[in-house]
């Protein structure tokens, strides 16, 4: 999931450099959402083994 976030971030940066504002904004938004989902999944995976025991 982190790799997808990085991919969309790179797409957003390239689109912004080329002047495609709409595509850059959309890709940036998708990258932000995927990064937050990744962080939540990471924190849950760290906490889950301690909760189960």
Secondary structure, DSSP 4 states (H G I P E B T S, - for coil): -HHHHHHHHHHHHHHHHHT-HHHHHHHHHHHHHHHHHHHHHHHHHHHHHHHH-
